[in-house]
Amino acid sequence: MGRNKIHRQRLRYQVSSVRRKTLMNQLTVLFQNELGMSKAESELLGDRIHRYLQVQTESELRSPDQIQVVAAAGREAFRRRAAGPTCRIMLTPIHPHDLDVQEESGLASAQTGRLLRLVEEAYRQDALLTTRQLCCLLNLTPTALRNRLQALRARGLWLPVAGLGKKEREAGGVFRSSYVLMSDCEGRSGLDVRSDVGMSMRALRETRWRFAGVLHRYQDLGMAPDDPEEAEWIALWRTKRLSPNVGVIVSNEEPATPRTWSDLSDELAQDFGFSPVRLRAVRGVLEEYLETIRYPRPDGSVIFWAISSDEPAGKPLDACRLMPISLGLFEEADLDGSPDNPELNRMSDLKRQKILRLTTEAKRQGAYLTYADLSYLLGIHSEAIRGHIERDPPLAAPLRGRECDIGRGVSHKEKIIELYLPMHTETEIVARTGHSYESIENYLREFATVFVLWERGMPAPLIRKVTNRSLKLVDTYLKLVERYHRPEYALRFRQLRLFHERHGGKKNGVRGAVT
């Protein structure tokens, strides 16, 4: 019967919020605003430019959602433990198609699609990934990864990884794209097949267009493909396992993804009718935009657009300012595990480490991540992330909900104030809660402002208006004032008055007029 309606609505909302923060959407908005293009045209152009960026191999043109890793060199490098030659390859750990699959078929299908994409990207670049690398990239335990791989190989898919046994190598298989294209010939349900391998409808259309182009070049021009995936298509077509009319292939099929700007210009001139002047404008806007995000970043980092920390709670996402930030999705140190867990059989510690790392990096760059953002970046469920954060001891992750008083993120502030009033030092509070000195000072500044306004006789709704904080947070602070406003805490409240006189109204949106 599927998920209930409320769950689906929540899923759509989360997917929609993350989709607005992807590179593809940023390109769409860019062409709309800078070139005055229609929404439909800018979406098509954004998708085309995104695919062009994905196939660049030079490091200075690394796409914002790509990382570089060191992999075993050679498509036959199946050795399990012996050291051998290595090479640097490009991988795409996050992709907008993942969101399409998650919305349509669920998170498990999106995880499968991400697994297949990483394995096949490495193989196309004449390299193999190890299962340890895949565990860290996908945040799966070795047992869970092994079960996924076995289930996919049982369906006849080719999943080459370092350490693959002789029996599996001899069994062979086909690429994910071939598996889906063959299903059309065999009459299997398209949605079920795509769900099995984590492929979105948009990715399927691109695959059909590519197949039509490859077949045209092979039949009419005599050009044999070099790409192993495309070579497999021709082999399957020659053995009648693929039909030239597979799926719905339009007569003016989309050409293969261009790898040079010259090829892309020819494609845009033909498909969009762009004049030379228009093409120069597109290139100028794109290069100017890429220059703003081309700053050096570690090999394992991607660029993600997160909500600025200056944006208050309750503001619509469309009206919020999004900032490009660098986030370390993968670090070589992640492969080392821990002394208690050297084989990565328990991923909980690594997941908590990544959650804290990503949220802290975002805050350091002036932005906040949400549960939905982390779910997309790490490929795990948002409720699982919540569980990791709220474990005992709780993880002091600076998420947007916590830092901006959205939802259930107020309780940690209450605990910090309750430690401060009984004369605990800031050093002790840092040790007990894991929050930074800067965060604790911000919370004390907020509490001091609310306390001073309360002393002046201001009601809670007006305090909310003046401080630009949620009514829930103001009520929480006022309950603390009523509970602790006794003679034994007089010194602390006197210190709060002095603290407000020195620092009140300077940060966190508290307006200077309250001083």
N, C-alpha and C positions, 0 to 999 in steps of 0.2 A: 504493500500500500504506500510505501515511501514515507518520507518525513512529514510531520505535521506542518500545518500552515505557518504557525508562529516561528518554528525553526527555519523554514525556508525563507521567510521574510527577513529574519536576522542574518541568514547566510547571504542573501542578496545585498543587504545593506553593507555588510562587511566587505564583500567582494567589490561592490561599487566604490566604497571609500578608498580601497587600496588601488583599484584600477585608475583612479584619478591621479595617483602618485607615481605611475609608471612612466618610463621613457616614452613609450608610444603616445600616451595621452599628452605629455609635455610637448612633443613635436606637433601634435594636432592643434593644441592651443596656440603654439608659436606661429604656425602658418595662418591660423585664423586672425590673430591679432596683428601680425606684422605685414601680411600680404593681402588681408581682406578677403580671404577665400571663404567659401561656404563651409558649413560644418561637415557635410558629406564629402566634399572634395578634399578638405584638410585631413579628414580621417583616413581616406585612401592614400593621400600623399604621405602622411605620418607613418602608416603601415609600410609603405614602400621604402621610405628612408630608413626606418628601423631595421628592415631586413637587409638593406645595403650595409648598414653599420655592423650587423652581426657577422658578416663574412669577411671583414677586414682582418688582416693578420699582423699588421704593424702595430707595435705597442703603443705608439702615439695616437693611433686611431682605435684603440680598444674601446668597444662599446661600453657605456656606463653599467650595463647589467652583465658584464663578463668579468671573469677572473683568469689569472694565469696560474697553472700548477705544473709541477715536474712529474712526468709520467714515464713509464717504461717505453723506450723507443722501439718501434717495430710492431706490425700487426701479428707477428708470430712470437712475441716476447711473453710466452705463457709460463716462463720459469716461476717457481713458487717462492724460493728464498734466495737463490743466488743473485748477487749483485750483477747488474748489467748496464749497458748504455741507457741514458735517459735523455729526455727532450722536454722543452717547455711548450705547452699547448694552451689554447683558449677554451674555456668552458663557460656555459651559460647556466648558472645555478638557479636563476630566477627568470621567468619569462611571462608576459601577459597571457599567453595561452594557458598557463597553469590556472589562472583565475577563471577562464572560460570553462575548463574541465571541472574545476571544483564546483562551480555554480551548477553545472549540468549533471555531473555524475558523483560528486562528493570528493572529500579530501583524499581518500585511499587511491582513487583513480588519478588524481593530480600527482600524488607521490610516485605512482607507477610511471606516469609520463615523464616526470623529472628524472627518474632513474634511467629510463631508456634513452632520454636525450643526452645525458652525460656520457653514457657508455658509447653511444653512436658518434657523438662529437669527437671523442678521443680516437675512435677507430678511423674516422675519416682523416684525421691528422696523423695517421700512421703511428699510433701509440695505444697503450692499454693502461687503464686505471687499476689500482689494486682494490681489493674489497675493503681494506682499511680506509683508503681514501674515500670510497663511496659511503662507508658508515659515517664518516665525519661530515661529508657534504650533505648527506640526506638525513642525518641525525637518527639513524637506525642502528640497533644492536646487530652484531654479526649474525645472530640467529634469525632475527627478523629479515635481514637482507638476504640470507641464504634461502629462506622460505619464499621470498618474492622472486628471486632468480629461478628457483626450481619450478615455481608455478608458471612463470613466463616461458621457460624452456619447454615445459610440457605442452604448451600451445604451439610450439614449433618456431619460436623466435630465437634469433642468433644474438647472444649476449657475451661478446668476448671480453674477458677481464683477465688480468694477470693471475696466474695460479689455476686457470681453468684446466680440469682434468682431461686426460686423453679420451675418455668415453664421451664426455660432453662435446669435445672438439669434433670427434668423428660423427656425432649425431647431427651437427650443423644446425641450420635454421635459416630463417629469412629476417630481413629488417622489418621494423615496425611498419614502415610505409608500405612495403610489399604485402605484409599480412593484411592490412586494411584494404588495399586495392584488390587483392585476391578474394576478399569476402564479397565484393560486388559480383564477381563472376560466379561464386558459389551460392549466391542468394541468401546469405546470412544478414541478420538485422544490422543496419549501419550503426545505430546508437549503442547496441550491446557490444559490438566489436570495438568501437572507439573507446567505450568505457573500459574494456578489458586492457587496453594498451595506453590509456591516458592521452588520447588525441582529440583536440577540439575540432569543431566543424570548420573553423577558419583554416586550421592546419591541414585538414583533409582537402579542402579546395586548393590550397597551394600545392599539395602533393599531386593532385590530378593535373593541374596546370603544368607542373614540372614534368610529369610523365608524358603528357602530350607533346611538350617541347622536345624532350629527349627522343621520343619515337620519331618525330618529324626530322630531327637532325640525323638520325640513324638511317631511316628509310630513304629520305629524299636527298640528303647531302652526303651520306656514307660516313658520318662522323661517329666513331665508336666512343662511348663515354669513358672517362678516366676515373670518375668517382665510383667507388665500390657499390654504393647503393644504386646508382643509376645503371651500372653494369648488370646488377642483379635484375633490374626491371627488364632489360633487354633479353636476358637469359630466360626469364619467366615468360615473356611474350613469345619467344621463339618456341618454347615448349607448350604453348597454348594455355598456360595457366593465368595469363593476363590478356585481356581483350583490348584491342586498340580503342574501342568505344567504352572502356570501363568508366562507370559513373556518368556524370553529366559533364562532359568536356565541351566547352564552347568552341566554335570554329576559330575565333580570334583569341586563342589561349594566351594566358599571361606568359611572357618569356621567363627564362631562368633568372634568378636573382643576380643583378649586375655586380661585378666585383671592382669596376673602375668607375670614376666619375663620368668618363666619356660614354660608357655603356649606359649609365643611369640617365644621362642627359638625352641620349637617343630615345630611351624608353619613355621618358616624361614628355618629350616632344611628340611622340607618336600617340601615347595613350591619353595625355592630358591636353594636347594641343598647345603646349607652351612655346612661346616665341623665344628667340635667343636672349632678348632683354629679360623676359620672365625667368628664364633659366639662370641667368646671372644673379637675379634678385634672390631666387631660391637658394642658390649656393652661398651668396653673401650672408643671408640670414642664418643659414645652417652653420657655416663656419664661425660666425660671430657667436652663436649660441654654444657650439662645441668648445670654443676657446674658454668660455666661463666655467666649464666642467672638466677641462683637460689637465687640471693641475695634477702633479705627481701623486699617486696613491699606491699603497702596497699591492703586491700581486694578488692577494686574496680578498681585496676589497671591491665592493660595487658602489655605485652612486644611486642613492634613493632619495626621492623627494618627500620630505617630512614636514609637518606643520611647525611653523616657527614658534619658539617658546614665548614670544610676545603676544601671541593670539590668545584672547580670553576664552573661558568656557562659554558654551551656548552659541558661539558664532558658527554660521553655516560653513561647511567645508569649502563650497565654491567661493566664499568671500575670504577665506584664510590664505595667508601668504605661505607658499610652499618653498622650502629651501633645499637645494641639492647638497647632500651630505655624504661623506665617505664612510662606509660601514664594513668592518672586517668579518665577512662571512666565513672565511677559512684561513686558518693559520697553521703553519707547519707544527707548532707546538700542540695543536689539537690532536695530532696523530700519536703523541707520546703517552696519552692516557694518564694514569696516576699510579703510584706504588701499590695501592690497594686494588686497582682495576687496570692492569697493564694490557689486557686483551680487549678492552672497550665493551665487555659484556654487559656493563651497566652504563647507560648513556645519560642518566639523570644528572650526574655531576657536570658533565660536559654541556648539557643543555642549559643548566643554571648558569654556568660560566659564560656561555654565549649570550644568554638573555641579558645578563649584567653588562657584558662587554658592549653589546649593540646599543642598549639604552644609555649607557654612560657616554659612549662616543657621540651619540646623537645630541645629548644634553651639552656636551663640551663644545659642539659646533652650533649651538643655539637653536636646537629643535627637539621635539619630543616624538617618540614612537607610541603607537597604540597596540593593543592586543592583536588587532587585525593585521597591522603591519608586521609584527613579529611572526604571526602565523604564516604569512606569505613568505617572509624572508627565510624562516627556518623550516618551513614545510611541515609543521605540526599544528594540532588543533589549538585554538585560542583558549579553550578550557583547560587543556593540558598545561599551557603556559601559565595560566592563572594558578593552577595547582603547584607548579614549581615555585612561583613567587610567594605563595602563601604558606609554604611548608614551614615547619618548625626547625630552625629559626627562619623567619620570613626573609625573603630576598629584597634588599633595598634597591630595587630597580626604578629609576626615575621615569616612569611612564607618564604620558599626558594626563590620563585620568587621575593619577595621584597628585601630580604637580599642579594641576589646574582645578582640583576639587570637583572632578566629574565622577559620577557614579559612586562606587564604594571606596574611593581613594582617600578618605578623610581620617580613618582610624589611626594611621601611623603618626599623623600630626598630633592627635590627642595624646598618644603614648609619649611622644617627645616632650610635650608641655608638662605632662604628669611626672616625668623624670626631672625636669628643670625646676619646678616649684619646690620640691623637697630638698633643694640645695645640691643636686648632683651637678658636677662640672660638665662643660661641653665635651671634654675629653672622655669622660665616663659615658656620656650619652652616645658619642660616636662609637665607642667600643661595644655598647649594648645593642644599638640599633643598626649599625653599619652605614648610616647616612653620613654625608660629608659635612665638614664644618660650615661650608657655605649654605647647604640646605637647612641645617639647624638654625643658623643665624636668620635666614629668611622666615622660617616658621616663628621664631621668637619675635621678629619684627611685626609679623601679621598679628600675633596674639597681643603684643603690646599696644598696637593701634586699636584693636577691638576693645581692650580693657580701658584705655584712656577715653574713648568715645562713650563707653558704658558709664564711666564715672561722671561724664558731663551730662548724663541723663538722656542720651540718644537711644531710641528704640531700635530693635534688631533690623527691621526693614530699611530704616534710614542708614544704619551702619553698613548694611549690604550695598546700598547705593553709593555711599561715600568711598568705601574700600574697594569696590569692584570685585568682591568675593561672593561666593554662593551663600544663600541663606542657610543651607545645611552646615557649612563650615562656621558661619557666624554663631549659629545656635550651639554648636559644639563648644566653641570658645567661651560663650557666655555661661554654659553649664559648668565649665571648669572654673570660671571666675566665682560663681556662686558657691561652688564646693570648697574652694581653697581660700576665699577671701576672709581669712581669720587671722587673729593676732600672731600666731606662730609662723605665718608666711608673709608677714608685713614687710620684711627686708626684701624678699624677692619682688613683691609688687612695687616697692620703691625703686628697685633696680630697673624694673620694666618701664616705669615712668621716665627715668633718666635715659634709658635706651631709646624710647620713643622720641624724646626731645632731640637726641643726637642723630637718629637714623630714620625716623618715621617719614613715610611718603616718598622714599627715594627709589624703591624697587618694587617689582612684582605688581605693578599696576595700581598701588595705593596712591591716591591723589595727594599732592602736596598741600592742598587746602586744609587737611585735617590737622595740621600742626598748629 
